[in-house]
Amino acid sequence: MSTRREQLLDAAITVLGERGIHALTHRAVDNQAGLPAGSASNLFRTRDALLDAVMDRFVDRERALWEELAMRMYPTTPQELAEVLVAAARTATGPQRTLTLARYAILVEAGIRPAMRAHLLAGGARVNAWFMTWLRVAGSTDPERDAPIIMNHYTGVVLHELAIPDPAFDPTDQITTLVTTVIRPLSTEVPS
């Protein structure tokens, strides 16, 4: 069972994901949570305090999704890594669409408010560490090079689907092509 704090923060994420950053007010969060007026402002005195807490909650929820994915899938080949990313893209644009839209709203806000950037980077560090491990296990010989290429493409695929939804959305071919092209395991052949 979630706490009142989590209930308010999840409501704030819904507000962000459904209505955008400018709609994020204490009153909107109270209404979304179905709680009495003043509930959000009692816990988060300012909008900045609310936004900081939302970032923490958002990071926790996204990390939990990646942890769940990591427990189910452990990619050992480029093809398997592509399958994990396809599954993640489908989740991000389907059942977790609102959370993903909230992430993009927060990312855009971080572009305007640099103080938010360190908070986001620290929160995403664990997910980044898993992804780097997945890259190594899947055969990447240069994960530091491969990670931004693959994740920036993944981010673009997800963003495009959120902005212009396609009922037939299937990122399998493009993600698989990218991952299997970028990750080139060391050859086992001995040069003659």
Solvent accessible surface area in square Angstrom, and as a share of the most:
residue,aa,sasa,rsa
1,M,244,1.09
2,S,60,0.39
3,T,79,0.46
4,R,126,0.46
5,R,108,0.39
6,E,53,0.24
7,Q,73,0.32
8,L,0,0.00
9,L,6,0.03
10,D,36,0.19
11,A,7,0.06
12,A,0,0.00
13,I,1,0.01
14,T,29,0.17
15,V,0,0.00
16,L,3,0.02
17,G,7,0.07
18,E,110,0.49
19,R,124,0.45
20,G,25,0.24
21,I,23,0.12
22,H,168,0.75
23,A,29,0.22
24,L,0,0.00
25,T,58,0.34
26,H,38,0.17
27,R,182,0.66
28,A,13,0.10
29,V,0,0.00
30,D,3,0.02
31,N,106,0.54
32,Q,70,0.31
33,A,16,0.13
34,G,66,0.63
35,L,29,0.14
36,P,88,0.55
37,A,95,0.74
38,G,27,0.26
39,S,11,0.07
40,A,0,0.00
41,S,34,0.22
42,N,104,0.53
43,L,85,0.42
44,F,6,0.03
45,R,179,0.65
46,T,76,0.44
47,R,83,0.30
48,D,77,0.40
49,A,39,0.31
50,L,0,0.00
51,L,0,0.00
52,D,60,0.31
53,A,7,0.05
54,V,0,0.00
55,M,1,0.00
56,D,66,0.34
57,R,47,0.17
58,F,9,0.04
59,V,17,0.10
60,D,70,0.36
61,R,64,0.23
62,E,28,0.13
63,R,53,0.19
64,A,56,0.44
65,L,60,0.30
66,W,31,0.11
67,E,55,0.25
68,E,84,0.38
69,L,12,0.06
70,A,22,0.17
71,M,170,0.76
72,R,146,0.53
73,M,51,0.23
74,Y,127,0.48
75,P,2,0.01
76,T,68,0.40
77,T,55,0.32
78,P,21,0.13
79,Q,82,0.37
80,E,67,0.30
81,L,0,0.00
82,A,0,0.00
83,E,86,0.39
84,V,3,0.01
85,L,1,0.00
86,V,7,0.04
87,A,28,0.22
88,A,10,0.07
89,A,0,0.00
90,R,111,0.41
91,T,49,0.28
92,A,9,0.07
93,T,16,0.09
94,G,38,0.37
95,P,112,0.71
96,Q,46,0.20
97,R,77,0.28
98,T,42,0.24
99,L,4,0.02
100,T,3,0.02
101,L,51,0.26
102,A,0,0.00
103,R,41,0.15
104,Y,21,0.08
105,A,18,0.14
106,I,0,0.00
107,L,76,0.38
108,V,102,0.59
109,E,18,0.08
110,A,6,0.05
111,G,51,0.49
112,I,123,0.62
113,R,63,0.23
114,P,78,0.49
115,A,93,0.72
116,M,5,0.02
117,R,108,0.39
118,A,72,0.56
119,H,59,0.27
120,L,25,0.13
121,L,129,0.64
122,A,74,0.57
123,G,11,0.10
124,G,24,0.23
125,A,54,0.42
126,R,121,0.44
127,V,24,0.14
128,N,85,0.44
129,A,57,0.44
130,W,58,0.20
131,F,9,0.04
132,M,37,0.16
133,T,58,0.34
134,W,6,0.02
135,L,0,0.00
136,R,124,0.45
137,V,53,0.31
138,A,3,0.02
139,G,21,0.20
140,S,11,0.07
141,T,76,0.44
142,D,57,0.30
143,P,10,0.06
144,E,110,0.49
145,R,106,0.39
146,D,2,0.01
147,A,13,0.10
148,P,63,0.40
149,I,70,0.35
150,I,2,0.01
151,M,48,0.21
152,N,106,0.54
153,H,64,0.28
154,Y,10,0.04
155,T,44,0.25
156,G,36,0.35
157,V,12,0.07
158,V,0,0.00
159,L,84,0.42
160,H,112,0.50
161,E,14,0.06
162,L,7,0.03
163,A,71,0.55
164,I,112,0.57
165,P,79,0.50
166,D,70,0.36
167,P,146,0.92
168,A,81,0.63
169,F,46,0.19
170,D,84,0.43
171,P,0,0.00
172,T,48,0.28
173,D,115,0.59
174,Q,88,0.39
175,I,3,0.01
176,T,27,0.16
177,T,85,0.50
178,L,39,0.20
179,V,0,0.00
180,T,56,0.33
181,T,79,0.46
182,V,12,0.07
183,I,2,0.01
184,R,158,0.58
185,P,74,0.47
186,L,146,0.73
187,S,85,0.55
188,T,136,0.79
189,E,148,0.66
190,V,132,0.76
191,P,121,0.76
192,S,164,1.06
